[in-house]
Amino acid sequence: MTIMKDVAKKAGVSVATVSHVINNTRIVSELTKAKVKTALEELNYQPNAVARSLRRKESMIIGLIIPDNTNPYFAEIAWSIEYASKNQGYSVILCNSDGDINRESSCLDVLIENQVDGIILVAAGKSSDKIQKLVERKMPLVMVDRDSPNVRTDSIQINNGMCGGVAVEYLIALGHQKIACITGPRDVTPSFDRVDGYKKALSKNKISIKDAYIIKGDFKPHGGYLAGYKLLEMEDPPTAVFACNDLMAYGVMRAATEKGINCPDDLSVVGFDDIYLSTYINPPLTTIKQPRIEMGEEAVSSLLQRIKNPDRLARNIILEAGLVIRSSTKKIK
């Protein structure tokens, strides 16, 4: 294993000079810098990240916890966070909580043990005591997509309630009165807010809210499939479905196909997220587009500001989202 002393010997400079070139801690002549860099490349020198973090009292590592790494929505946010972090010289440790509070707690322990400089969290559910304690200890923390009223920290999200209302208002404008809603997990704030937007849109248009039309889902395709079957087998089935994420919307469309129900001629479907697959399914899905890349960039920016200034006041950043109209919706016959 190559050590700094070997690089110094090959370049014909002192160990201190090599250190200054690597860490950019002092001005070194271009000629000397070139010699050191050539020696580093020829000897395939890899700096010791642990030793460097101890000297600087920072690891240059960000921890990221998401609830489902198989969901393209969270995968795209994770990609954006990793890309933005790399541009700022940070590496990312990714953990998957699988939507479980206890597993999320274990992920937090792992990240703290690895001495990350800060954590970006897509919470599994309602905030835990552990998250609150981290904030009290001034561990830099940013919540993405989901927030918690009980935790005072930076958060990046959209107005889920308003967007849920926009989706349902569009279906009403197409003439639909019998509109169902497939929710996500009850303890996840975006799901609760989207359902609230659904209800407010119906009430605003003097359409009665039928409890039977509100089916609990799980943000996964199979959950949407099961909920879709249940809705379509009713004596008075809905003519439109608002699914609280795209994956569940796919499940509804699959259930409709199996039952010989045409989408959108007989059933209009609206999703939420606008993951890239929604453009390619048949028919392409009408959905609420979330600014996933911008979410990741804002999360990294907020976290780095929090790392530099732990006492900065917490900010709740609301990004814009909007309806993307495709072929899964149609005016009612």
Number of C-alpha atoms within 10 A of each C-alpha: 7 12 14 18 15 16 25 20 14 15 21 14 16 13 16 13 20 26 17 14 18 16 11 11 10 12 10 14 9 9 8 16 19 14 17 24 17 15 20 23 11 11 15 12 16 12 15 10 11 13 11 14 14 10 10 10 11 15 20 20 21 26 23 25 26 24 21 20 17 11 16 17 20 21 16 18 23 23 14 21 27 21 18 20 22 14 10 12 9 17 19 19 15 17 21 18 22 16 18 14 17 13 16 26 16 13 20 22 13 15 21 16 9 15 18 21 22 25 26 26 24 25 25 25 19 17 17 17 12 13 20 16 12 16 17 12 10 16 18 25 29 29 24 25 23 20 25 17 9 12 20 17 23 22 28 23 23 22 16 26 21 18 24 29 22 19 28 26 20 16 25 20 11 16 15 22 19 19 24 25 29 27 26 25 17 15 12 18 20 24 26 18 20 28 24 16 23 27 21 20 23 19 12 11 11 10 16 12 17 12 9 12 20 21 19 18 25 20 22 19 21 19 22 31 22 18 26 27 18 16 25 18 11 11 7 10 16 20 23 28 27 29 34 34 29 31 27 30 33 28 22 32 29 20 22 21 12 10 12 9 15 14 22 20 14 17 24 26 29 31 29 28 23 24 23 12 14 21 15 9 12 12 17 15 29 25 30 25 18 23 17 26 17 16 25 26 19 22 30 25 16 22 24 21 13 23 18 10 12 17 10 12 10 16 13 16 16 14 15 13 18 19 20 16 17 15 16 24 25 20 15 18 9
